[in-house]
Amino acid sequence: MSTRLVNFPFKPAKIPFFYGWVIVAVCAFGVVMSVPGQTIGFSVFTEPLREAVGLSRKDLSKAYLVGTLLSSFMLPFAGKMIDKLGGRIMGTISAVMLGLACLLMSQIDRFAEFAGQFGLAFAAVCLCFTFMRFSGQGCMTMSSRVTMARWFEHRRGLTAALSGIVVSFGFNASPKPLGLMVGNIGWSSTYIVLSVAVGIGMSIIAFVLFRDNPEECGMHVDGPNYLKAREKSGEVADEYFDFNRSQAVKTPEFWIYTFAVALSALLTTSISFHTEAIGLEAGLTAQQAFGLYMPMSFFSAFSNLIGGYFSDKVKMQKILFIFMVAITFAIIGTANWDKLYGRLMFMAGFGTSGGLFNTLRTVAWARFFGRKHLGAINGLTMSILVISTAAGPWLFSLLKEFLGTYSNVLLSFAVFPVIIFIFAFFTGNPQERYAEKAKTSV
């Protein structure tokens, strides 16, 4: 990006403190503004949309699944565009796209009615969901996360923890105001308000405040005290190499860490989707089952802070070990919701893994593969994550028919974190291997 554009409308280097902290704040806000394209944001609109488009709950869920899967196939391309255009331009474009998607969703009943004349109502709804998921969960989220990761190296864990708290609070708080808006002005008008807030408001914020990296602004990654931050780091290799996506996928770390976070995403989505049924099987009312999630958020916030802080000081492998143990606890706990210890294990296990999930996603790829091709690498990972979350609830339902109970379904998944835990012993940091190879070749 040209120097003139980098310094428009102001010079980041003139800010009296390291501009990377501004990036952390606005990128965290950018992820929060992706809520309309996230499942937690869509959940508020489920019932009014179902009535508006004339689809059954099952068909609407199927359309949402199809839209999510279709969007996942486009995410690797979006990741490459982030690398090519930069987080500032892609963040701005993503916000405009999400704003247009919200505007499209505000008229989804009319599109469905028109397409219904040709027997294509279901297809029209699928396309609307595809655009919404691609622009929100995909582009807006990736642009924000990749931009933030490029401003820090040895303090990346701390920034992941701080941004994670903002994102967690924003996501968890969003259903209530959105629900009030839907109740007061209707679902269509609410989507129009969101289209203005995101399409105009967030696009301006992204263009004015986002910057692709510190180097183009005349600054050093981690800020003026980067040498001090480097001394405290526990893993980043001295020899620095930017892996492209083709090189990254050839490392065991890429697949082991990707499968780890994909497993977590699949389980979290599936259990959330089937919470009421799992609770009923365990003798809990719907209110009691859903009530388990509130205490879980405290474990999540705590592990997010602690995990982010220590990820700057210890090897990521140790974080992965704890992550897998927490998921194992969560699976066993959920399978025993009828017992007090099971509910406690569920809250502690999923709360801890939820906090560490953010740390692993934000810190690992930049530390392992460098900053240059983060968009392309994150795009592939995000695609796998989206597919796992889309397929998870359906897979749980299918296994329930064969295994008889949700408890058996859950226990059948307990083997996977154990397998990943074992394979994690063979992981390290690709940067260290590259550094060692560079030294021996001299």
Secondary structure in CASP SS format (residue, H / E / C, confidence):
PFRMAT SS
TARGET T0000
AUTHOR 0000-0000-0000
METHOD secondary structure of the structure
MODEL  1
M C 1.00
S C 1.00
T H 1.00
R H 1.00
L H 1.00
V H 1.00
N C 1.00
F C 1.00
P C 1.00
F C 1.00
K C 1.00
P H 1.00
A H 1.00
K H 1.00
I C 1.00
P C 1.00
F C 1.00
F C 1.00
Y C 1.00
G H 1.00
W H 1.00
V H 1.00
I H 1.00
V H 1.00
A H 1.00
V H 1.00
C H 1.00
A H 1.00
F H 1.00
G H 1.00
V H 1.00
V H 1.00
M C 1.00
S C 1.00
V H 1.00
P H 1.00
G H 1.00
Q C 1.00
T H 1.00
I H 1.00
G H 1.00
F H 1.00
S H 1.00
V H 1.00
F H 1.00
T H 1.00
E H 1.00
P H 1.00
L H 1.00
R H 1.00
E H 1.00
A H 1.00
V H 1.00
G C 1.00
L C 1.00
S C 1.00
R H 1.00
K H 1.00
D H 1.00
L H 1.00
S H 1.00
K H 1.00
A H 1.00
Y H 1.00
L H 1.00
V H 1.00
G H 1.00
T H 1.00
L H 1.00
L H 1.00
S H 1.00
S H 1.00
F H 1.00
M H 1.00
L H 1.00
P H 1.00
F H 1.00
A H 1.00
G H 1.00
K H 1.00
M H 1.00
I H 1.00
D H 1.00
K H 1.00
L H 1.00
G C 1.00
G H 1.00
R H 1.00
I H 1.00
M H 1.00
G H 1.00
T H 1.00
I H 1.00
S H 1.00
A H 1.00
V H 1.00
M H 1.00
L H 1.00
G H 1.00
L H 1.00
A H 1.00
C H 1.00
L H 1.00
L H 1.00
M H 1.00
S H 1.00
Q C 1.00
I H 1.00
D H 1.00
R H 1.00
F H 1.00
A H 1.00
E H 1.00
F H 1.00
A H 1.00
G H 1.00
Q C 1.00
F C 1.00
G C 1.00
L C 1.00
A H 1.00
F H 1.00
A H 1.00
A H 1.00
V H 1.00
C H 1.00
L H 1.00
C H 1.00
F H 1.00
T H 1.00
F H 1.00
M H 1.00
R H 1.00
F H 1.00
S H 1.00
G H 1.00
Q H 1.00
G H 1.00
C H 1.00
M H 1.00
T H 1.00
M H 1.00
S H 1.00
S H 1.00
R H 1.00
V H 1.00
T H 1.00
M H 1.00
A H 1.00
R C 1.00
W C 1.00
F C 1.00
E C 1.00
H C 1.00
R C 1.00
R H 1.00
G H 1.00
L H 1.00
T H 1.00
A H 1.00
A H 1.00
L H 1.00
S H 1.00
G H 1.00
I H 1.00
V H 1.00
V H 1.00
S H 1.00
F H 1.00
G H 1.00
F H 1.00
N H 1.00
A H 1.00
S C 1.00
P H 1.00
K H 1.00
P H 1.00
L H 1.00
G H 1.00
L H 1.00
M H 1.00
V H 1.00
G H 1.00
N H 1.00
I H 1.00
G C 1.00
W H 1.00
S H 1.00
S H 1.00
T H 1.00
Y H 1.00
I H 1.00
V H 1.00
L H 1.00
S H 1.00
V H 1.00
A H 1.00
V H 1.00
G H 1.00
I H 1.00
G H 1.00
M H 1.00
S H 1.00
I H 1.00
I H 1.00
A H 1.00
F H 1.00
V H 1.00
L H 1.00
F C 1.00
R C 1.00
D C 1.00
N C 1.00
P C 1.00
E H 1.00
E H 1.00
C H 1.00
G C 1.00
M C 1.00
H C 1.00
V C 1.00
D C 1.00
G C 1.00
P C 1.00
N C 1.00
Y H 1.00
L H 1.00
K H 1.00
A H 1.00
R H 1.00
E H 1.00
K H 1.00
S C 1.00
G C 1.00
E C 1.00
V C 1.00
A C 1.00
D C 1.00
E C 1.00
Y C 1.00
F C 1.00
D C 1.00
F C 1.00
N C 1.00
R H 1.00
S H 1.00
Q H 1.00
A H 1.00
V C 1.00
K C 1.00
T C 1.00
P H 1.00
E H 1.00
F H 1.00
W H 1.00
I H 1.00
Y H 1.00
T H 1.00
F H 1.00
A H 1.00
V H 1.00
A H 1.00
L H 1.00
S H 1.00
A H 1.00
L H 1.00
L H 1.00
T H 1.00
T H 1.00
S H 1.00
I H 1.00
S H 1.00
F H 1.00
H C 1.00
T H 1.00
E H 1.00
A H 1.00
I H 1.00
G H 1.00
L H 1.00
E H 1.00
A C 1.00
G C 1.00
L C 1.00
T C 1.00
A H 1.00
Q H 1.00
Q H 1.00
A H 1.00
F H 1.00
G C 1.00
L C 1.00
Y H 1.00
M H 1.00
P H 1.00
M H 1.00
S H 1.00
F H 1.00
F H 1.00
S H 1.00
A H 1.00
F H 1.00
S H 1.00
N H 1.00
L H 1.00
I H 1.00
G H 1.00
G H 1.00
Y H 1.00
F H 1.00
S H 1.00
D C 1.00
K C 1.00
V C 1.00
K C 1.00
M H 1.00
Q H 1.00
K H 1.00
I H 1.00
L H 1.00
F H 1.00
I H 1.00
F H 1.00
M H 1.00
V H 1.00
A H 1.00
I H 1.00
T H 1.00
F H 1.00
A H 1.00
I H 1.00
I H 1.00
G H 1.00
T H 1.00
A C 1.00
N C 1.00
W C 1.00
D C 1.00
K C 1.00
L H 1.00
Y H 1.00
G H 1.00
R H 1.00
L H 1.00
M H 1.00
F H 1.00
M H 1.00
A H 1.00
G H 1.00
F H 1.00
G H 1.00
T H 1.00
S H 1.00
G H 1.00
G H 1.00
L H 1.00
F H 1.00
N H 1.00
T H 1.00
L H 1.00
R H 1.00
T H 1.00
V H 1.00
A H 1.00
W H 1.00
A H 1.00
R H 1.00
F H 1.00
F H 1.00
G C 1.00
R C 1.00
K C 1.00
H C 1.00
L H 1.00
G H 1.00
A H 1.00
I H 1.00
N H 1.00
G H 1.00
L H 1.00
T H 1.00
M H 1.00
S H 1.00
I H 1.00
L H 1.00
V H 1.00
I H 1.00
S H 1.00
T H 1.00
A H 1.00
A H 1.00
G H 1.00
P H 1.00
W H 1.00
L H 1.00
F H 1.00
S H 1.00
L H 1.00
L H 1.00
K H 1.00
E H 1.00
F H 1.00
L H 1.00
G C 1.00
T C 1.00
Y H 1.00
S H 1.00
N H 1.00
V H 1.00
L H 1.00
L H 1.00
S H 1.00
F H 1.00
A C 1.00
V H 1.00
F H 1.00
P H 1.00
V H 1.00
I H 1.00
I H 1.00
F H 1.00
I H 1.00
F H 1.00
A H 1.00
F C 1.00
F C 1.00
T C 1.00
G C 1.00
N C 1.00
P H 1.00
Q H 1.00
E H 1.00
R H 1.00
Y H 1.00
A H 1.00
E H 1.00
K H 1.00
A H 1.00
K H 1.00
T H 1.00
S H 1.00
V C 1.00
END
